[in-house]
Amino acid sequence: MASSTTGEKKMLTLKSGDNEEFYVEESLVLQSDLIKTMVKEERVSTIPLPSIKSKTLVKIIEYLKKHVELTATSNKEDFKNFQREFVNVVLEELLDITVAVNYLKISCLLEFCCQAVADRIKDKSVEAVQKFFKIESDFTSEEVAEFKRETPWAFEGDLDDTTN
């Protein structure tokens, strides 16, 4: 069976990729289409999430709890403030959360995280975006020069450090 009952609440165990276990309310994590499918079809007592680190899973659970809490009270302003704080993390952590949420299929959080990433690269130069995503260019210097001549607009923008 995929869950156990504590009083009225059904509980699930989520197991992170680094083998840490989290005991959470089923109703909370059913916001994830992946977990919802696993609960309905696989009937397991522990849901393994091998590609998600415990640090990332803690953040996602925190978000899901706050989402339920603040949407139940209809306090939209508090929730927006929480969301702003939630994505105000270093880039690597934001990308880890985004990848994990995509894997878990939590659409509302995925859209929000993707928008946060997009906001960070908005108005950045090609070089800044490459640095942001740690992309090594495989173009020769001649090809880059030609690109710059043909599409100068693509090389305009903020060159500031985008690591945060």
ABEGO torsion letter per residue (X at the ends): XABBBBEABBBBBBBBAAGBBBBBBAAAAAABAAAAAAAAAAGBABBBBAABBAAAAAAAAAAAAAAAAAAAAGBAAAAAAAAAAAABBBAAAAAAAAAAAAAAGBAAAAAAAAAAAAAAABGBBAAAAAAAAGBBBABBAAAAAAAAAABAAAABEBABBAAX
